[in-house]
Amino acid sequence: MNIKKSILLRVRIAFLAVTILAVAVFYRITQIQFVEGEKWQQMSEEVNLQYRPVKATRGNIYSADGSLLATSLPFYRVAMDPSIAQEDKLKSGIDSLSLLLSNFYRDKPAGSYKRMILDARSNGKKYLILNRKQIGYQDKLTMMSWPVFREGRLGGGVIFEKLDQRYRPFKNLAGRTVGFLNEDQYGVGLEYSFNEHLQGRNGEALFQKIAGGTWKPVHDAEDIKPTDGYDIVTTLDVNIQDVAESALLRQLLNKDAEFGCVIVMEVATGHIKALANLQKNKNSNGYGEYYNYAIGEQGLTEPGSTFKLLSIMALLEEGKISLNDSVDTGNGVFRFYDRSMRDVKTGGYGKISVREAFEKSSNVGISRLVNEHFGVNPSTFLEYISKSAIDKPMGFQITGEGVPYFKKPGTKSWYGTTLPWMSIGYELKVTPLHTLMLYNAIANDGKMVKPMIVQQISKGNQVKETFKTEVIQKQIVSSKTVKQLQSLLEGVVENGTAKNIKNVDYRIAGKTGTAQKLIDGRYTQKYYTSFAGYFPAENPKYSAIIVVDSPKGFNAYGGDISAPVFKEIADKIHAQDLNLNDGKNNKKEHRPDPTEFPFIKAGMTEELQMICNKFGISNHYNGAEKWVKSTVSHRSIQWVSNPIETETVPDVSGLTLRDALYILENKGLRVNYSGKGRVVSQSLPIGSAIKKNDSIKIILG
C-alpha cells in the first residue's frame, strides 16, 4: 500500500511540474507574440534585411593611343525568384527553359533543373541560384530571350547578379606596371597607386538574408546607385612596350641573368613609353614581372660607369678640364690611400686624353681627375649631384619609388677613398629611373623634366585631371657643357666601349656601365650591367636605360650585354616611328575638298566607280588598271592609275585598311598598323625592292 501511495505521489508531482512548465511556455509565447511582438519583429527585420554596399565598376587603364591595358568586364551569376514567375508563363515555358539551361551549363539533365525550380516554388523559396558558373554579357543577352526569363525580373523572376572581373587584353604586357589590387587592398603598380580614382564610389542597396546565409537583393526606392571609377590614360606605347619586353627577355634567357629592366622615355616630355621588369622564376626556367626594379627600393644599386657622366659634367662645368687635356692612367692601377683603383684593360691605357678616358671608361682616369680637382672640397662635387636632382625621390606617379643614397662629407661613412669610388659609380645607390633622368636632360639640351607615366584622369568626355610635363631644372649646366657631354656620349658609341652598336641609319649616344655587385659586404664576381643613352643623337626623341643583372658567361660588361638590347629596341622604334624618317618615303597627296565631294581617295576601280555612279557623282577613267587614286577636276572625279601589280613596294596611301592589308600581305610583307580611317603614311619607300620577311608600318588617319 505504501508503494502505491509513493508512485501516485510521484506521478502527481510530475504532472504538476509538466503543467507548470506548459503554463510558463504558454505565458511566454503569449508575451512574445502580443506584448513583445513589435520588438522581435523589428529585430528580425534588422537581422534579415540590411543595406549593403554595391560595388562600383572600376575605371579602365589605357595606353597613350587608347589601347586598353586593363578593364572591368561584367560577368553574371544567374539566380531566380521562383515565387514571382506567373503561373501560366512558368507552366508553358518550364520544359523549354530547363532544356536550355541543361544545354548551356552541361552539368545536369533538363529534368533536374525543372524539379529544382518547381520544388523551390512549392516551398516558397524566394532566391534560387541556378548555377554558380559566371556568364558573359552576350550570354546574358541570349538568356534574356529564353522562355520565362524573357518576362524579366518582375514577370519571370530571373536575377542576373553582376560580378565585375579585371581583364587585361594584352595579358602580361606591362604586367607589373599596370599592377593589381586584391581584396585586402594590397597592390602594386597603377592599379594600386591610382586606386582612389579607379575604384569609384560604392552604392548601397537593400538585401535580404535567406537560407544558407545568402544575401538576396531587394529593390528599394532608397537604393543608392554606385558611381563608376575614373579612367586613367597612361603615356605607355603598347608597340614600344612589346619591343622592349621581347628584346630584354631574349638577352636574359641568352645570358641566364637574374633580372633586367628597360625604361624608354620621350626626351622632350618625360613621357615613359615602355617600362619593363623581368626576373628569373626560381621554380622554372622562365621570367616574369615580379618586382619593379626600374623604380623600386630593390632597384637601388651602385650604377657603375654610367655615373661617370655626372663626374665629367662637374669637371667641365667648373672649368677644371678640357676634353683635350691628358690624364695618366699608368698601367691601369692607381692607389688611393689604402685601396687600389683598377681599369678593365690589363696594363692600362697609359697617357690618354680626357675624351678617351670617358669613351674607354677608364676608372683610373676619371677618379684621378675628380679626386685632384674636388678632393680638397668634395662638397662642391656633391652640389652638382644635388643640382641634377638624382639624390632625392622625384615623386614618381607609381607608389614605391626607391630613395637614392649618397654619403655626405664629414659623416662617419665618408672615407678618404669615398670620392674616387663615388666618381665611378660606387658607394652610392640610385634607381635606373634616376640615372635615365640625368641622361634625358643631356639629350634635352640641359632641361631636366620629371618622368611621368600617367597623363590624364577622365571619364568619357569629362576630364578630371591632366598631368603636364614638369620641369625640374631649366638648365642643369651651361649649354657649352651640354654640347661637350653630347659629343662625349656620341663618342662612346662611335669609338668607345659601345662601338659594337654603331649603325649607319642613325646615331646613338650613350654610356655603358658595369659594376661589381656588393653581397654581404663584399664585392663579388657578379656584375650589374647597364647602358643609358638616347637616339637619334642628332635630334634626340627617345632616351632609354637597359639593365641586366648578374649575366653569366664571358665579357659580362655593359657594352656586351646591355648595349645590344638598347640597339635592338632603338632599331625597331626607329623603323616604326615614321616621324623619325622625316616622311621621306611618302608622297604628298592632294585631298579632295570633303565639302564638295565624298572623301574618296583610292581603292579598286570597279568598287569606286560603282559608289560614285550610285550617288550621281561625275567620275571619269580611261585606263584599265584594277587600282586607282582620285583627283578632282572641274567638279568631277578623275581616276588616276595606281600600279599595284609591280614587284616593288606599292603606294597604299588613301586605301582602307582592308585593301592595304590585301595588297601588302599578298606581296609577302608583314604589316603593322595604327590609327583608324585610310592610310596616310607607310614606312617602306614606294618603289623599293621587297626583301624576304620585310615588315612595313602603315598609319591610318
Buried (B, 14 or more C-beta within 10 A) or exposed (E): EEEEEEEEEEEEEEEEEEEEEEEEEEEEEEEEEEEEEEEEEEEEEEEEBBBBEBBBBBBBBBBBEEBBBBBBEBBBBBBBBBBBBBEEBBEEBBBEBBBBBBEBBEEBEBEEBBEBBBEBBEEEBBBBBBBEEBBEEEBBEBBBEBBBBBBEBEBBBBBBEEEBEBEBEBEEBBBBBBBBBEEEEEBBBBBBBBBEBBBBEEBBBBBBBBEEEEBBBBEEEEBBEBBBBBBBBBBBBBBBBBBBBEBBBEBBBBBEBBBBBBBBBBBBBBBBBBBBBBBBEEEEEEBBBBBBBBBBBEBBBBBBBBBBBBBBBBBBBBEBBEBEEBBEBBBBBBEBEEEEBBBBBEEBBEEBBBBBBBBBBBBBBBBBBBBBBBBEEBEEBBEBBEBBBBBEEBEBBBBBBBEBBBBEEEEEEBBEBBBBBBBBBBBBBBBBBBBBBBBBBBBBBBBBBBBBBBBBBBBEEEEEEEBEBEEBBEBBBEEEBBEBBBBBBBBBBBBBBBBEBBEEEBBBBBBBBBBBBBEEEEEEEBBBBBBBBBBBBEEBBBBBBBBBBBBEEEEBBBBBBBBBBBBBBBBBBBBBBBEBBEEEBBEEBEEBEEEEBEEBBBBBBEEBBEBBEEEEBEBEBEEEBEBBBBEBEEEEBBBEBBEBEEEBBBBBBBBBBEBBBBBBEEBEBEBEBBBEEBBBBBBBEBEEEBEEEBBBBBBBE
